[in-house]
């Protein structure tokens, strides 16, 4: 089994992730040790920031892949971005801009998007819908970490009903971001709202790329099939541009049997 991680900040010098080549290589080794075979490099992308280097990501991934190969590290890197939801993203989608350059994977149909950690901008549903009109499926990154959404999970469920995929951070499930994010993350998984788990790795330790502990947590709480689906099957389907699978029936925190939504993109 090899995990596919669709959210990481491993590219050196692009954002608040890996600072340099040395840290990049350390993160790659840790990802491999934790069972990850394929990793999407997804630097932060703010289309309203003229200094953003988002167009350089694909070239940087090729250079970094060559570096991994030269060191005998058999980790497959794929390009991507974590795109901030704002008016510039809306304009790009409305005007027929290069959304394919924002997508996960070379031929992907999924766009990883994120929100401010403290609120939900009012135009968010319109921005996500405009992306869908262009034939892409937004993946909302770590809504359990959003201070507003973590207390209003019905908003996240409503987005899922509209065809938005939901990704939970591995660190949220272990309590790295606090009890509120942990509780919300597990509720999104146990209710079938979230169908993806990723590391959102920024460094070697702490917010790192080792998914082995997350796999054990998921297996213990949701079962082997669900753990594989969240870390292996569905992330691979994202990079292939295919529809995701629902989680199997699971017993929730309070012992109630819950059946995930069958909605798909």
C-alpha positions in Angstrom: 0.0 0.0 0.0 1.2 3.5 -0.9 -0.6 6.7 0.2 -1.3 9.5 -2.2 -1.1 12.9 -0.5 -2.8 15.7 -2.4 -1.9 18.6 -0.2 1.6 19.6 0.9 4.0 22.6 1.0 7.1 20.7 0.1 8.5 22.9 -2.7 11.4 25.0 -1.3 11.1 28.7 -1.3 7.5 29.1 -2.5 5.7 29.8 0.7 5.8 29.0 4.4 6.6 25.4 3.7 10.1 23.9 2.9 12.7 26.7 3.3 15.4 25.2 1.1 16.6 22.1 -0.7 17.7 20.5 2.5 14.3 20.7 4.2 12.7 19.6 0.9 14.7 16.4 0.9 14.1 15.9 4.6 10.3 16.2 4.1 10.5 13.8 1.1 12.3 11.2 3.2 9.8 11.5 6.0 6.9 11.1 3.5 8.4 7.9 2.1 9.1 6.6 5.6 5.4 7.2 6.4 4.1 5.2 3.5 3.5 8.0 0.9 4.4 7.1 -2.7 2.9 10.1 -4.5 2.8 13.7 -3.2 1.2 16.8 -4.7 3.2 19.9 -4.2 0.6 22.6 -3.6 2.1 26.0 -2.6 -0.3 28.8 -1.5 -1.6 30.7 -4.5 -3.3 34.1 -4.1 -4.3 35.3 -7.6 -4.7 38.8 -6.2 -1.0 39.0 -5.3 1.1 40.0 -8.3 4.2 38.5 -6.7 2.7 35.1 -6.6 4.8 32.5 -8.5 2.1 30.1 -9.2 3.0 29.8 -12.9 6.4 28.5 -11.8 5.2 25.5 -9.9 5.1 22.9 -12.7 8.7 23.7 -13.7 9.8 23.6 -10.0 8.2 20.2 -9.6 10.1 18.8 -12.6 13.4 20.2 -11.1 12.6 18.8 -7.7 11.6 15.4 -9.1 15.0 15.2 -10.8 16.7 16.0 -7.5 14.8 13.2 -5.7 15.8 10.8 -8.4 19.4 11.8 -8.1 19.3 11.0 -4.4 17.6 7.6 -4.9 14.3 8.8 -3.3 11.4 7.1 -5.1 8.7 9.7 -4.3 6.5 10.8 -7.2 5.8 14.6 -7.1 2.9 16.0 -9.0 2.1 19.7 -9.4 -0.8 21.6 -7.8 -1.7 24.7 -5.9 -3.7 25.7 -2.8 -5.7 28.5 -4.2 -7.3 31.2 -2.0 -11.0 31.8 -2.7 -11.3 35.5 -3.7 -12.5 37.8 -6.4 -9.5 37.1 -8.6 -10.3 33.4 -8.7 -13.9 34.2 -9.6 -12.8 36.5 -12.4 -10.4 33.8 -13.8 -13.2 31.3 -13.8 -15.8 33.7 -15.3 -13.5 34.9 -18.0 -12.2 31.6 -19.1 -8.7 31.8 -17.6 -6.2 29.1 -17.1 -8.0 27.0 -14.5 -6.2 23.9 -15.8 -3.0 25.4 -14.5 -4.5 25.6 -11.1 -5.6 22.0 -11.0 -4.1 19.1 -9.2 -2.0 16.9 -11.4 -1.0 17.4 -15.0 -4.5 16.4 -16.4 -6.5 17.0 -13.3 -10.1 18.2 -13.0 -9.9 19.1 -9.3 -8.8 22.5 -7.9 -7.7 22.7 -4.2 -9.0 25.8 -2.6 -8.8 27.3 0.8 -10.5 30.0 2.9 -9.2 32.4 5.6 -9.0 30.6 8.9 -11.3 33.0 10.7 -14.4 33.5 8.4 -16.3 32.5 5.3 -16.3 35.3 2.7 -19.8 35.9 1.5 -19.1 35.3 -2.2 -17.5 31.8 -1.5 -20.4 29.7 -2.9 -20.5 31.9 -6.1 -16.7 31.4 -6.6 -17.0 27.7 -6.2 -20.0 27.4 -8.5 -18.2 29.4 -11.2 -15.3 26.9 -11.0 -17.8 24.1 -11.4 -19.3 25.8 -14.4 -15.9 25.5 -16.1 -16.0 21.8 -15.6 -13.7 21.6 -12.5 -14.5 20.3 -9.1 -13.3 22.4 -6.1 -11.8 20.6 -3.1 -12.2 22.7 0.0 -9.1 22.3 2.1 -9.3 21.8 5.9 -12.7 23.5 6.7 -12.4 22.0 10.2 -9.7 24.5 10.9 -11.9 27.5 10.0 -13.1 29.1 13.2 -16.6 29.8 11.7 -17.1 26.5 9.9 -15.9 24.3 12.7 -19.0 25.4 14.6 -21.3 25.4 11.6 -20.6 22.1 9.9 -24.0 22.2 8.2 -22.5 24.9 5.9 -19.8 22.4 4.9 -22.4 19.7 4.4 -24.4 22.0 2.1 -21.3 22.7 0.1 -20.7 18.9 -0.3 -24.3 18.5 -1.4 -23.5 21.0 -4.2 -20.7 18.8 -5.4 -17.7 20.4 -3.5 -15.3 17.8 -2.2 -14.0 18.2 1.3 -10.4 17.5 2.5 -9.6 17.1 6.2 -6.0 17.6 7.5 -4.3 14.7 9.1 -3.1 16.9 12.0 -6.6 17.8 12.8 -7.5 14.2 13.6 -4.6 13.9 16.1 -5.4 17.2 17.8 -2.5 19.2 16.4 -4.7 22.2 15.8 -6.8 21.9 19.0 -9.9 20.2 20.2 -12.3 22.1 18.1 -10.6 21.2 14.8 -10.2 17.6 16.0 -13.9 17.2 16.8 -15.0 18.9 13.5 -12.6 16.8 11.4 -13.9 13.5 12.8 -17.5 14.6 12.5 -16.9 15.4 8.8 -15.4 12.0 8.2 -17.9 10.0 10.3 -20.8 11.6 8.5 -19.3 10.9 5.1 -19.0 14.6 4.2 -15.2 14.6 3.8 -13.9 11.9 1.5 -10.2 13.0 1.5 -7.5 13.2 4.1 -4.1 14.9 3.4 -1.1 16.1 5.4 -0.9 19.8 4.5 2.7 19.3 5.4 4.8 22.4 6.0 7.9 20.9 7.6 9.6 17.6 8.5 8.2 17.4 12.0 5.0 18.7 13.6 3.0 19.6 10.5 4.9 16.9 8.7 4.1 14.5 5.8 4.2 11.2 7.7 0.7 9.7 7.2 1.4 6.4 9.0 0.0 7.6 12.4 -3.1 9.0 10.6 -3.6 5.7 8.9 -3.6 3.9 12.2 -6.1 6.5 13.7 -8.4 6.1 10.7 -8.2 2.3 10.7 -9.0 2.1 14.5 -11.9 4.5 14.3 -13.4 4.0 10.8 -12.0 0.6 9.7 -9.4 -0.6 7.3 -11.5 0.0 4.1 -12.3 3.6 5.0 -8.6 4.3 5.9 -7.4 3.0 2.6 -10.2 5.0 0.8 -9.3 8.3 2.4 -5.5 8.0 2.0 -5.0 5.9 -1.0 -8.0 5.3 -3.3 -9.8 8.7 -3.4 -6.6 10.8 -3.5 -5.5 8.7 -6.5 -8.8 9.3 -8.2 -8.4 13.0 -7.7 -5.1 13.0 -9.6 -6.8 10.9 -12.3 -9.7 13.3 -12.6 -12.3 10.7 -11.7 -15.2 10.7 -9.3 -14.5 9.7 -5.7 -15.9 6.8 -3.7 -18.1 7.1 -0.7 -16.9 5.8 2.7 -18.4 2.5 3.9 -20.9 2.6 6.7 -19.2 3.5 9.9 -20.1 3.8 13.6 -19.9 7.4 14.7 -18.5 8.8 17.9 -21.6 8.0 19.9 -22.2 4.6 18.4 -24.8 5.6 15.9 -24.6 3.9 12.5 -24.2 6.6 9.8 -24.4 6.3 6.0 -22.4 8.8 4.0 -24.0 10.9 1.3 -23.9 9.3 -2.1 -23.4 12.6 -3.9 -20.5 12.6 -6.4 -19.0 15.3 -8.7 
